[in-house]
C-alpha cells in the first residue's frame, strides 16, 4: 500500500483549512424522540488533503459527510456545532444560498451511481445542468465542457458517450460520470460517499487513481467515506475512525493503520485479509455494533472490547491527543500494545 503524497502543509490551525467542522451533533427523530447519531465530531481538511471517515454501517460517517452540504433527510436536524467552508458558516446560510454552494463549491459523489443518475436524461445533459446552474454559459459551450469533463475522468469516445443514457454505461463508467458531475465547477471540496461500492477490484483501483490525479490537478480538499480501510488507506492522508456516532481515533494514515491506539481500530484492521500471511479464518469483532443514540456511560465500544475494564464504563471518555495529531478515545491506550496492519 503506497503512502499518499500531499503537497499542502497541514497544521492544526484553521487558517489554512478549506473545511472546518467543530463539535457537530446530528439528531434523528424517532418514535422515542430525538436520537443523536453524530455526537461532537470535529475535524478540518486543507487544500490538497484527503480525510477518510471509516467505520461499520451505522457509525455516523455518511451522516457526518452529508451534513456538510446539508443534504440530510427530513427527519434529521443539526443540533449543535459549526461547519465552515473557506471561513463561511454553512449552517447560517438560507437554503437559497446553500443551493449555490452545492455543485459550485462542494461536489458530491454519491453511493450507487446507477441510482443517483437520472435514467430519463443523457449523461451529458445531467453534467450540463450542473454547469449551467452555476455559470452563465450557452448550451453549446456547456456541451463542450461536458465532453471535456468526460475525457478528464477517462471515458473513451467522450464526444459520443455524452449523448448516452446512464443504462448504457457500465458501473465503472457510471461512477466516472458521477465524478465528472461532481468536479464540473472545480469545487474547493469533494465529498465521496462509498465511491467504490459494488465495483470490482480492477475498477476500484482505477477510480482510486482517478481521484488522486484529479486532486493533484485541481488541488481540492477531499473527504472519502467508506467501511473499506484498505481503500481509504490508499487515498487518505488522515483517517477518522467512527463508532456509534463518535470519532474514537484520529491520526495520519500511518498512525491509524500502523500504530492503532483504540481497540476498535485494531478490530477493524485484524478483520482485513492480508496477502502476505496465511490467516486462515478472518478475525471478527464479537457482538453487534451499538445503535447510535442509545444511552450509555463510558466507552461505547466496551461491551465488545476484550480489553475492557471497570474504568472504561465509569465515565464518558474524551478524545485525548497522545502524540501530535494522533488521538484516541480510550483510557487504557497507554497500557495496550495494539496491532497495526501496515
N, C-alpha and C positions, 0 to 999 in steps of 0.2 A: 504494500500500500504506500503510495507516494505521498509525501508531505505537501499540502497545498502551499503555494507561494503567494504571499501578499506583498504588494509593493507599497501599500499605505501604512504608515506607522500608526499603531493603535495604542491609546492610553486609556486610563480610567477616567480621564476628564471628559466632559461632554462637549467641549468647544469644537472638536473636530468630527463629531458624530453626525451621520446622516439621520439616524433614528435614535431617540431616547425614550425608553419605556420605564416608568417609575411606579412601583407598588400597584401594578394592575390587578384589579379584582373584578371578576365577571360572575354574574349570578344568573341562574335559570329558574323560571317559575315552574313549580311542580304542584301536585295536589297537596303536598305537605308544606307548601310555602316556597320562599326563595332559597335555593341551594347554591352554594359557592362552588364553581367549577374551575376557576382560576383564582389563586389566592396569593397576593403580594408578589407578583412576578416583576422583576426589574432587569433590564439589560440595555445595552447600546450597541449600535452597529456603525462602523465607519465606512467611508467610501472605499470600494475595492475589497471589502471584507465580507466573509460569509459566516453567518451564525447558524449552527444546526440545533434544532429542537427535537429531541428524541424521547421516547417512552412508549409504554404499552398503549393500546387503544383505551380511550377514556382518561388519559393522564392530563389532558387540558392543552396539549400542544397545538392542535388545529384551532381551538377557540382562541388561544393566545394570538396566533397568527392572523386570524380573520378579524380580531378586534382592531387591528391597526388600520385597515381601510373601512372599519365599521360595517362589516358585512356579516353581521350576526343575525340569527333567526329572531322572529318577533318576540318569542318568549324569553329572550335574553336581555340583560342590561349590564352596562359597565357601572359597577357600584362605587368604584374608587380608582384613583391613580391618574396618571397623565401619560399622553402619547404625543411626542413632539417630532415632527419631520422637518429637518433643517431649521429648528428653533420655533416652528409654527405649531401651536397647540391644536391637534386634530379634534380633540373632544369638545373644543369650544366652537367649532365651525358648524353653521347650519347645514342641513342636508344638501341644499343647492350648491354650496361651495365644496362639499365633500365630493359631489359628482364631478367637479372639475379636477379634484386631486386624483381620483381613481382613474387609472389609464394614462394620465399625463405624468404625475409624479410617482405613483405607485402602480407597478404592474403585477398582476396575479396570474400564476399558473395553477389552475385548479386540478383536483383529482379527476381521473377518468375523463380524458378529453372527448371521448365519444359521447359522453353525457353532457359536456359543457358546450360543445359546438352545436349550433342550431342546424338541424338537418334540412330545413327549408331554404337555406341560403348557401351560396357558394362560399368556399373558404375565403376567396378574395374579397367578396362583399363584406364579410364579417371583419376582416382586417381593415378594410377601407372605412367601415363605420367607426372604428376606434380613432383612426387618423382624422377623419372629418369632424368627429365630435369635439376634438381639441384644437384643431388647426383650421384656419381659413384657406382651403385648398380645393381646387376643382376635382371632379370625378376622374378625369384623365390622369392628372398628376397623382391622385391618391392610388389609382390602379397601378401606376408605375412604381410607386413606393411599396405597394403590397408585393409586387413581383420581386423587388429588390430585397424585401424582408424575407420572403420565402427562400430566395437564394442564400441570404445571410445565414439562415438556420439549416442550410444543407439539403433543401428539397430539390431534386433534379427536375429539369424542364419546367422551371417555375412559371414561365410565360404561358404554359398550357395548364399547369396544375392550379393556377389562380382561379380558373373557371370550374374547377371540380367541386363536387359536394363532399361533405365530411365522410359519407359512407363509402366513397371511392378512395379514401386514404387508409393505409394500414395503421396499426396502433402507434408505431413509431413516428410515422409521418403526421398523424393527427396531433401527437404531442409536440412535434416541431412547429406545427401550425399554431398551436396554443401559445408556444413561446414567442412566435413571431408577433402575435396579437399583443402579448404582454410587453414586448420591447418596442412596439410601434412608435411610441412617442419618446423614446430614450429616457425611461423613468430613472429617478435617483435611487429608488428602492424596488427590488424584485422579490416577491414572495412566491415560493414554490412549495405547494402542499402535496406531499407524496408524489413527486413528479415522475417516478419510475415504476409506480404500482402497475401490475398486470403486463409489464413489458418483459420480454425475455432478456437473458443476461447480456447478450451481444448488443441489443438496442439500449439497454440501461447504460452500458459503457459509453455508447455514442452520445447519449443525452448528457451524461456527466461531462464528457469532453466538450460538448457544445456549450454548457453553462460556463465552463472555465474560459473558453475562448471569447464568449460574449462579455463576461465580466472584465477580462483583460482589455477588450476593445472599448467598452462603454464606461468602465470604471464605477459601476453601480454597486451599492450595498445589496447583499442578498440574505434572505432567511430561508433555510431549507427545513421542511418539516418531514419527519419520517420515523418509522419504527425500525428502519434498517440502519444499524450502526455502521456497517461497512460502507454503505453508500454515502452516509453523512461524513464519515471519516475521509472519504476521497475528496469531498468538496469543502468542508468547513474548516475555518481557521480556529474557531472557538465552538464549544458544544455546551448546551444546557440540557441536562438530564432532568426530565419531569416525572413526577409520580404523584398521583392523587391531588392534582391542582397546584402543586408546589414545584419549584426548582430544588432538587435535592443535591445536585452537584453541578458546578460550572468551572470551566477552565479551557485552556488551549486543547487542541486536538491531541497532542502528545501527552498532556497531563491526564485528560479524562480516559483516553484509550490505553495509555501505557502505565499510568500510576493512579488508578481509581482510588478515591477516598470515601466512597459510600458503598455499602453492601449491595444496594440495588443496582448500581452501575456494574459492580462485579458480577452480579447475577445475569444481567443482560449480556455482558461480554462472554461469560462462560457458556451461555446458550448458543453462541455463534459457532458454526463449523470452522475448523482451521485446516487448511490444506497441507500444512507441514507436519501434522501429528495425527496419529490414529486414535481418535477419541472414542470410538465405539458409539454408544448412545450419547446423544447430546444432553447436556445438563438442563434441568428445568428449575424455575423458581417455584417453590412449594406454595400451595394455597392459591387464592384468587386475588386479583387487584382490588384494593379498597375503592369503593364508589366515591367519587369526588362529591363533597358536600356532607358526607357522614360526619357526625360529631365524634371527636376523639381527642384525647390528650396525649401529648408526646409525639414520638416518631410515628408517622403514618405507615411506615413500612415494617414496623416492629412485629406485627403478627406473622409476617412471612420471613423474618430475618433470623438466620442461625446464630448471629452474634448478639441478639437482643438480651439486655439485662434490665434489672429493675429501674435503673436510672433513665432508661430510654423512654419510659412511659410516665415519668414523674411530672414533666412539664413540657410545654412546647419548645421545640428546638430551633434556634435561629440558624441562618446561613452564615457560617464562620469562615473567614479567609485565613488559610493556613500559610500559604506562600504566594505572595504576589497576586496573580489573577486566579488562583486555584482555591475554590471554596466548596464546602460540603455542609450538609445538614445532618451531622452525626456526632453524638457526644463521645463516641469511642474511637473516632477516626485515628487518633494518635496511637492507640493501643493495637490496632489491627494491621495485618500485613496482607493487603488485598492483591489479587492477581490481575494484571493487565492483559491486553490482547495483542499489542504490538511490541 
